Amino acid sequence: MHLAYPAVLAALLFCTGLYGVLARRNAILVLMSVELMLNAVNLNLVAFDAWLSRVAEDTLHSGQALALFTIAIAAAEIGIGLAIVLAVYRNRGTSDIDRLRDTAEGHGPDDPDSDATGRAIPAPAAGEKAEATA
């Protein structure tokens, strides 16, 4: 088999994962897209290892060993990432990345120092009384 077939498949997988990371708003779907990108890298590692071992008659198979290492790291990453996403979902009630970014920056509707439009309310200067609004 030619090297171009797995390389094109890996490029398609990587582009699909990149689109998912850039376009998705759900944190779990972003994690799945990162996994697609890592699988594309693993496919390239194994394909180039098989191609180089045929050309150079090398029996070390370092690309396959590195792919196994990458799979182990990806499994740990998805476990920790999913735990973080679940903890954030319990605390904030959403896994929407845009809404989480807004609340982290203090521009969301839950911010006590902002009005209904999300703009910050200026604090009164020292010595001034805060006016009560009805």
N, C-alpha and C positions, 0 to 999 in steps of 0.2 A: 504494500500500500504506500502511496506517495505521502510525503510529509505535509503536503498542502491540504489534504482532507481534514486531519485533526486540527491543523492550524486555523483553517477557516471556521470550523465548528467552534473552536475556542474563542476566536474573535467575535463570533455571533453571540456566544454565551456571555462574554465579557461586556459587549455593548448592551445586551439586554439587562445585565446586572447594573451597569452604569446608568442606564435610563431609569431603572427602578429606584436607585439611590437618589437621583436628582429629581424625579417626578413624584414619588410617593410621599404621602403625608403621614401614613401610619408607621409607627416605629417598628412593628413586627415585620411588615413588608420590606422595610429598609434593611433589616437584618437578613431577611431571605435573599435580597438582592446582593448583599455583600457575600453571602454564601455562593451565589451563582458566579460572582467574580473570582472567588477563591477556587471554585471547581474548574473554571477556565484556565487558571494558572496551573492547576494540577494536571489538567489534560495536556497542556504545553510541556510541562516537565517530563511527563511519561513519554510523550511522542518524540521529543527531542532526544531523550535518553535512549529510546529504542533506535532512532535514526543514527545517533552518534556511536552506539555500541556496534551497529552493523558496519559502519564505515571504518571505525578505528579498531574493531575487534576487541573492545574493552568489555570486561566482565564485572566491573565494579557496580554498575547500575546506581550511580549516585543520584540521578534524577528521580528514580522511583523511591529511594530512601528519603529524599527531600520532600516528595509528594506525601509520603506517610507522615512525616513530621508536620507538614502543613495541614493535613487532615486532623491530626491530634490538636493542633493549636486552634483550628477552626471549630472543633467540637467544644473546646473550653471557652472560646469566645462567644459562641452562641448560647452556651449555658449561662455565662455571666451576663451577657447582654439581655437575655430573656428575663433573668432575675431582676435586673435593673428596670426593665420596662414594666414588669409586673408591680414592682415597688412604687414606681412613679404613677402607674395607673391607680393603685390603691390610694395614694395621697392626693392626686389631682383629679381623678375621675375621667381622664382621657389619655389616649396615647397618640393624639394628633400632634405632630412635631411643631407645626406653626403656632398652635395655641400654647404649647409648653414653652416655646421660645418667647412669646409675648408675656407670659406670666413670669418668666425668669427675669426679664428685663424691667418688669414693673409697669407694663403698659396695658395690662389686661383689666377686665371689668372687676376682678376680685381684689385689685389693689386698693387699700383703704385711702391712699393719697391721690386718687384720681376720680374725676367726675364720670358721668355716664358715657361720654365720648371716648374715654380712655386717656384724656390729657391730664397731666399732673397738676394738682392744686398747689399753688405756692404757699409755703408756710408763713405765718405772720412773723414780722420782724420782732426782735427783742424789745420788750416793753410795750408792745401793742396788744390789745385784747382781740381775740378771735371773735368775729361777728357771727352771731347765730343767724342762720338762714332758714326760713320756713319752707 
